[in-house]
Amino acid sequence: MQNQNTPILRLQIALRLNAMAKRKRPATFTATKAVKALARERIGMPPSERVIPHSHEKASKRKKHKETLATILDKASRED
């Protein structure tokens, strides 16, 4: 265990005791944020975004191969 009278340890303790917390700067005013805040107060929150799938994703969900004659006949025989 270190001796508590070492110069480095004394310096660290002194720095911790004398350290002052920095003041937080006030946020800079932006007109855009102010207008949006007023709109949210008066009207309310806007609806969340709707995700529109890409056309490539729609195409990938479609069947990639036509049904064969055997599968069509098999389905028809099951329905009867």
C-alpha positions as protocol buffer text, in pm:
chain_id: "A"
residue {
  index: 1
  type: MET
  ca { x: 0 y: 0 z: 0 }
}
residue {
  index: 2
  type: GLN
  ca { x: 130 y: 347 z: -85 }
}
residue {
  index: 3
  type: ASN
  ca { x: 225 y: 591 z: 181 }
}
residue {
  index: 4
  type: GLN
  ca { x: -30 y: 876 z: 187 }
}
residue {
  index: 5
  type: ASN
  ca { x: 244 y: 1136 z: 233 }
}
residue {
  index: 6
  type: THR
  ca { x: 389 y: 1098 z: -115 }
}
residue {
  index: 7
  type: PRO
  ca { x: 408 y: 1427 z: -306 }
}
residue {
  index: 8
  type: ILE
  ca { x: 212 y: 1295 z: -604 }
}
residue {
  index: 9
  type: LEU
  ca { x: -73 y: 1175 z: -388 }
}
residue {
  index: 10
  type: ARG
  ca { x: -86 y: 1504 z: -198 }
}
residue {
  index: 11
  type: LEU
  ca { x: -100 y: 1694 z: -528 }
}
residue {
  index: 12
  type: GLN
  ca { x: -385 y: 1477 z: -656 }
}
residue {
  index: 13
  type: ILE
  ca { x: -586 y: 1530 z: -338 }
}
residue {
  index: 14
  type: ALA
  ca { x: -526 y: 1906 z: -351 }
}
residue {
  index: 15
  type: LEU
  ca { x: -639 y: 1924 z: -714 }
}
residue {
  index: 16
  type: ARG
  ca { x: -960 y: 1735 z: -637 }
}
residue {
  index: 17
  type: LEU
  ca { x: -1045 y: 1964 z: -347 }
}
residue {
  index: 18
  type: ASN
  ca { x: -973 y: 2285 z: -535 }
}
residue {
  index: 19
  type: ALA
  ca { x: -1130 y: 2184 z: -863 }
}
residue {
  index: 20
  type: MET
  ca { x: -1434 y: 2394 z: -948 }
}
residue {
  index: 21
  type: ALA
  ca { x: -1706 y: 2274 z: -1180 }
}
residue {
  index: 22
  type: LYS
  ca { x: -1717 y: 2470 z: -1503 }
}
residue {
  index: 23
  type: ARG
  ca { x: -2029 y: 2670 z: -1570 }
}
residue {
  index: 24
  type: LYS
  ca { x: -2248 y: 2538 z: -1844 }
}
residue {
  index: 25
  type: ARG
  ca { x: -2278 y: 2785 z: -2129 }
}
residue {
  index: 26
  type: PRO
  ca { x: -2630 y: 2887 z: -2219 }
}
residue {
  index: 27
  type: ALA
  ca { x: -2748 y: 2740 z: -2549 }
}
residue {
  index: 28
  type: THR
  ca { x: -2723 y: 2971 z: -2847 }
}
residue {
  index: 29
  type: PHE
  ca { x: -3059 y: 3095 z: -2972 }
}
residue {
  index: 30
  type: THR
  ca { x: -3174 y: 2951 z: -3303 }
}
residue {
  index: 31
  type: ALA
  ca { x: -3495 y: 3076 z: -3458 }
}
residue {
  index: 32
  type: THR
  ca { x: -3573 y: 2739 z: -3611 }
}
residue {
  index: 33
  type: LYS
  ca { x: -3574 y: 2560 z: -3275 }
}
residue {
  index: 34
  type: ALA
  ca { x: -3785 y: 2836 z: -3120 }
}
residue {
  index: 35
  type: VAL
  ca { x: -4047 y: 2820 z: -3398 }
}
residue {
  index: 36
  type: LYS
  ca { x: -4063 y: 2440 z: -3381 }
}
residue {
  index: 37
  type: ALA
  ca { x: -4105 y: 2450 z: -3002 }
}
residue {
  index: 38
  type: LEU
  ca { x: -4394 y: 2697 z: -3030 }
}
residue {
  index: 39
  type: ALA
  ca { x: -4560 y: 2487 z: -3299 }
}
residue {
  index: 40
  type: ARG
  ca { x: -4534 y: 2175 z: -3080 }
}
residue {
  index: 41
  type: GLU
  ca { x: -4695 y: 2362 z: -2790 }
}
residue {
  index: 42
  type: ARG
  ca { x: -4985 y: 2494 z: -2997 }
}
residue {
  index: 43
  type: ILE
  ca { x: -5056 y: 2215 z: -3243 }
}
residue {
  index: 44
  type: GLY
  ca { x: -4889 y: 1911 z: -3089 }
}
residue {
  index: 45
  type: MET
  ca { x: -4632 y: 1664 z: -3207 }
}
residue {
  index: 46
  type: PRO
  ca { x: -4631 y: 1582 z: -3578 }
}
residue {
  index: 47
  type: PRO
  ca { x: -4720 y: 1225 z: -3676 }
}
residue {
  index: 48
  type: SER
  ca { x: -4432 y: 983 z: -3705 }
}
residue {
  index: 49
  type: GLU
  ca { x: -4283 y: 913 z: -4045 }
}
residue {
  index: 50
  type: ARG
  ca { x: -4427 y: 638 z: -4257 }
}
residue {
  index: 51
  type: VAL
  ca { x: -4176 y: 405 z: -4412 }
}
residue {
  index: 52
  type: ILE
  ca { x: -4230 y: 359 z: -4783 }
}
residue {
  index: 53
  type: PRO
  ca { x: -4067 y: 39 z: -4910 }
}
residue {
  index: 54
  type: HIS
  ca { x: -3842 y: 65 z: -5214 }
}
residue {
  index: 55
  type: SER
  ca { x: -3960 y: -78 z: -5543 }
}
residue {
  index: 56
  type: HIS
  ca { x: -3675 y: -331 z: -5528 }
}
residue {
  index: 57
  type: GLU
  ca { x: -3809 y: -470 z: -5201 }
}
residue {
  index: 58
  type: LYS
  ca { x: -4158 y: -502 z: -5347 }
}
residue {
  index: 59
  type: ALA
  ca { x: -4018 y: -692 z: -5643 }
}
residue {
  index: 60
  type: SER
  ca { x: -3829 y: -934 z: -5421 }
}
residue {
  index: 61
  type: LYS
  ca { x: -4150 y: -1026 z: -5234 }
}
residue {
  index: 62
  type: ARG
  ca { x: -4316 y: -1141 z: -5556 }
}
residue {
  index: 63
  type: LYS
  ca { x: -4279 y: -1501 z: -5662 }
}
residue {
  index: 64
  type: LYS
  ca { x: -3971 y: -1542 z: -5873 }
}
residue {
  index: 65
  type: HIS
  ca { x: -4092 y: -1842 z: -6072 }
}
residue {
  index: 66
  type: LYS
  ca { x: -4419 y: -1922 z: -6238 }
}
residue {
  index: 67
  type: GLU
  ca { x: -4612 y: -2214 z: -6100 }
}
residue {
  index: 68
  type: THR
  ca { x: -4564 y: -2535 z: -6293 }
}
residue {
  index: 69
  type: LEU
  ca { x: -4852 y: -2723 z: -6448 }
}
residue {
  index: 70
  type: ALA
  ca { x: -4808 y: -3000 z: -6192 }
}
residue {
  index: 71
  type: THR
  ca { x: -4851 y: -2764 z: -5896 }
}
residue {
  index: 72
  type: ILE
  ca { x: -5155 y: -2598 z: -6056 }
}
residue {
  index: 73
  type: LEU
  ca { x: -5320 y: -2938 z: -6117 }
}
residue {
  index: 74
  type: ASP
  ca { x: -5230 y: -3049 z: -5765 }
}
residue {
  index: 75
  type: LYS
  ca { x: -5396 y: -2741 z: -5614 }
}
residue {
  index: 76
  type: ALA
  ca { x: -5704 y: -2791 z: -5831 }
}
residue {
  index: 77
  type: SER
  ca { x: -5737 y: -3153 z: -5723 }
}
residue {
  index: 78
  type: ARG
  ca { x: -5712 y: -3056 z: -5353 }
}
residue {
  index: 79
  type: GLU
  ca { x: -5992 y: -2799 z: -5388 }
}
residue {
  index: 80
  type: ASP
  ca { x: -6234 y: -3056 z: -5532 }
}
